[in-house]
Amino acid sequence: METHFSNQKTDLNDAQALAFLARDKQIRLIKPKDRQQLEFACLTTLREQYVKQYRQTLVSLKGICQSWGLNISKGISGKARLSEMIEKYEKFPEELRRELQNMVKHAQEVQKALTEINKTLKQVSKGDELCKMVQTVPGIGLVCACRLKATIGDISRFKHPKNFPVYFGLVPRSISTGHNEKKGRLTKRGDKTMRSLMIQAAGSVILMANKGNLKARALSKWILKKQREKMPWGKLTCAVAAKLLRIIRAMLISGKSFNPKVAAIAKCSLPKQTV
């Protein structure tokens, strides 16, 4: 027998669903973004779009040139030199040459827009204490700090350190049945842009540890240990990104800047006056 629940989008079904949600005690409500958080979120989203446009334009341009026999190496990043190579290559038809030059100009315009939006982010984050504090963490730059400001909201809602990486999808899936439990791929939930930025930050921290430039000795020691254990690069960067998020959470809750002497050290191992 069919009822009003029969896979139909109606006002009655919507009202019924809202009533069930209102009675659900497991749903955690979140605050909407304030004006400043919304500004940070929009600016960082626009920046990501500019980055994608810039990369796609250059990749497409190089692919077209290669199909005509003009190989453009990765080291050629100057737009003036690229434009000159296209102009001097005789095999291009005149119509194609003109459109390729337009692509070079488009890449230049996108690069200028990217530079301007970076200046805007620097300007709007100048007086923000959270952005200043987060940027003291190794690998965390201006864009990553601004995106964190836009996404985390109230830090006190993350009751456990592991909840913070979970919020950004930087934990493996748990697949269990009976007494058998195994870990799967990353959940990849939450903000995609923030997760991507944290992976980039983790990669830079690993390179710093390999070169001996990472001041946090405990964190550097942990990274080098994982590398000696032959942990794959992908898993290592995800693990370091999750650890950086746990460090950031501890900083925001305590209100203290990054301390390289205690970073990545278990809380139970710290002296009481530093906890």
C-alpha positions in Angstrom: 0.0 0.0 0.0 1.4 3.4 -1.0 1.6 6.2 1.5 2.9 9.8 1.5 6.4 8.4 2.2 6.5 6.7 -1.3 9.6 8.5 -2.7 7.9 11.8 -3.3 9.1 15.3 -2.7 6.1 16.9 -1.0 5.5 19.5 1.7 4.1 16.7 3.9 7.2 14.6 3.6 9.4 17.6 4.3 7.5 18.4 7.4 7.6 14.8 8.6 11.4 14.7 8.0 11.9 17.9 9.9 9.9 16.5 12.8 12.1 13.4 13.0 15.2 15.5 12.8 14.0 17.7 15.7 13.6 14.6 17.9 17.0 13.2 17.0 19.4 13.6 20.0 22.5 12.5 18.1 22.5 15.4 15.7 25.0 18.2 16.7 24.0 21.7 15.7 26.6 24.0 14.4 26.6 27.8 14.3 26.4 29.5 10.9 29.5 31.4 9.8 29.8 35.0 10.9 30.6 37.8 8.5 34.4 37.5 8.9 34.4 33.7 8.5 32.3 34.0 5.4 34.7 36.6 3.9 37.7 34.3 4.5 35.8 31.3 3.1 34.8 33.2 -0.1 38.3 34.7 -0.7 40.1 31.3 -0.2 37.5 29.6 -2.5 38.1 32.3 -5.2 41.9 31.8 -4.8 41.5 28.1 -5.4 39.5 28.8 -8.6 42.3 31.1 -9.9 44.9 28.4 -9.2 42.9 25.8 -11.1 42.4 28.2 -14.0 46.1 29.0 -14.2 47.2 25.4 -14.1 44.5 24.2 -16.6 45.4 27.0 -19.0 49.2 26.2 -19.0 48.6 22.4 -19.1 46.3 22.8 -22.1 48.6 25.2 -23.8 51.6 22.9 -23.5 49.6 19.9 -24.7 48.5 21.7 -27.8 52.1 22.9 -28.5 53.4 19.4 -28.0 50.9 18.0 -30.5 52.4 20.3 -33.1 56.0 19.3 -32.2 56.9 22.1 -29.9 58.0 20.6 -26.6 57.8 23.1 -23.7 59.9 22.0 -20.7 58.6 22.3 -17.1 61.4 24.9 -16.4 59.9 27.4 -18.8 57.6 29.4 -16.5 58.1 32.9 -17.9 55.1 34.0 -19.9 57.2 36.3 -22.1 59.6 33.5 -23.1 56.6 31.2 -23.8 54.9 33.8 -26.0 58.2 34.3 -27.9 58.5 30.5 -28.5 55.0 30.4 -29.9 55.6 33.4 -32.1 58.8 32.0 -33.6 57.5 28.4 -34.2 56.8 28.2 -38.0 54.5 25.2 -38.0 51.6 26.9 -36.3 48.9 28.2 -38.6 48.3 31.9 -38.1 44.8 31.4 -36.6 46.1 28.9 -34.0 49.1 31.1 -33.2 46.7 34.0 -32.3 44.6 31.8 -30.0 47.7 30.4 -28.3 48.9 33.9 -27.6 45.5 34.7 -26.1 45.9 31.7 -23.8 49.2 33.1 -22.7 47.6 36.5 -22.0 44.8 34.7 -20.1 47.4 32.9 -17.9 49.1 36.3 -17.2 45.7 37.9 -16.2 44.9 35.0 -13.9 48.3 35.2 -12.3 47.8 38.9 -11.6 44.4 38.2 -10.1 46.0 35.5 -7.9 48.6 38.0 -6.7 45.9 40.5 -5.9 43.8 38.0 -3.9 46.9 37.0 -1.9 47.4 40.6 -1.0 43.7 40.9 0.0 44.0 37.8 2.3 47.1 39.3 3.9 45.3 42.5 4.5 42.1 41.1 6.0 44.0 38.6 8.2 46.4 41.2 9.6 44.5 41.9 12.8 43.2 38.3 13.3 44.8 36.6 16.3 43.8 33.1 15.2 45.6 33.5 11.9 48.7 34.9 13.5 48.8 32.0 16.0 48.2 29.2 13.5 51.0 30.6 11.2 53.6 29.8 13.9 53.1 26.1 13.2 55.6 24.8 10.7 54.2 24.4 7.2 51.1 26.5 7.8 51.0 29.7 5.7 48.7 32.5 5.2 46.1 30.8 2.9 45.9 27.7 5.2 45.5 29.9 8.3 42.7 31.9 6.6 40.9 28.7 5.5 41.1 27.3 9.0 39.6 30.5 10.3 36.7 30.0 7.9 36.0 26.4 8.7 36.6 25.5 12.3 34.1 27.7 14.0 34.1 27.1 17.8 37.1 25.0 18.7 35.6 23.9 22.0 33.1 21.7 20.1 36.0 19.3 19.3 36.1 17.5 22.6 38.8 15.0 21.7 42.1 15.7 19.7 41.1 13.0 17.2 37.9 14.8 16.4 39.7 17.6 14.6 41.3 15.5 11.9 38.1 13.5 11.6 36.3 16.8 10.8 38.5 17.3 7.8 38.4 13.7 6.6 42.1 12.9 7.4 41.4 9.6 9.1 41.1 6.1 7.6 37.7 4.4 7.2 37.0 1.8 9.8 35.8 -1.5 8.3 34.8 -4.0 10.9 32.6 -7.1 11.2 32.6 -9.5 14.1 36.1 -9.6 15.6 37.8 -8.5 12.3 38.7 -4.9 11.9 40.7 -3.2 9.3 41.4 0.3 8.1 40.4 1.6 4.6 41.1 4.7 2.7 40.7 8.2 4.0 37.1 9.3 4.6 37.7 12.5 2.8 34.8 14.2 4.5 34.6 17.9 5.4 36.2 20.8 3.5 38.1 19.6 0.5 40.1 22.8 0.1 41.3 22.7 3.7 42.2 19.0 3.4 44.3 19.8 0.3 46.1 22.7 2.0 46.9 20.5 5.0 48.4 17.8 2.8 50.6 20.5 1.2 51.6 21.8 4.6 52.5 18.2 5.7 54.6 17.7 2.6 56.6 20.8 3.4 57.1 19.7 7.0 58.4 16.3 5.9 60.9 18.0 3.6 62.0 20.3 6.5 62.5 17.2 8.7 64.6 15.5 6.0 66.8 18.6 5.6 67.2 19.0 9.4 65.5 22.4 9.4 62.5 21.4 11.6 62.9 23.0 15.0 60.3 20.7 16.7 62.6 17.8 17.6 59.9 15.4 18.8 57.9 16.0 15.6 61.0 15.6 13.4 62.0 12.4 15.3 58.6 10.9 14.7 58.6 11.7 11.0 62.1 10.2 10.5 61.0 7.1 12.4 58.0 6.6 10.1 60.3 7.0 7.1 62.7 4.3 8.5 59.7 2.0 8.9 59.1 2.5 5.1 55.8 4.2 5.5 54.5 5.2 2.0 54.7 8.9 1.2 50.9 9.2 0.8 50.2 7.7 4.2 53.0 9.7 5.8 51.7 13.0 4.6 48.2 12.2 5.7 49.5 11.2 9.2 51.6 14.4 9.5 48.6 16.5 8.4 46.5 14.9 11.1 49.2 15.5 13.7 49.5 19.1 12.7 45.7 19.5 13.1 45.9 18.0 16.6 48.7 20.4 17.4 46.6 23.4 16.1 43.7 22.3 18.2 45.8 22.2 21.4 47.1 25.6 20.6 43.7 27.1 20.0 42.3 25.6 23.2 45.2 26.7 25.3 45.6 30.1 23.6 49.4 29.7 23.2 51.5 29.9 20.1 53.5 27.0 18.7 56.1 25.6 21.1 58.7 23.4 19.3 59.8 21.9 22.6 56.4 20.2 23.4 54.9 19.8 19.9 54.1 16.1 19.1 54.8 15.0 22.6 52.1 13.1 24.4 50.2 15.1 27.0 50.9 12.5 29.7 54.6 12.8 29.1 54.7 16.6 29.6 55.5 18.2 33.0 52.4 19.5 34.8 53.3 23.2 34.4 53.3 22.9 30.6 50.0 21.1 30.3 
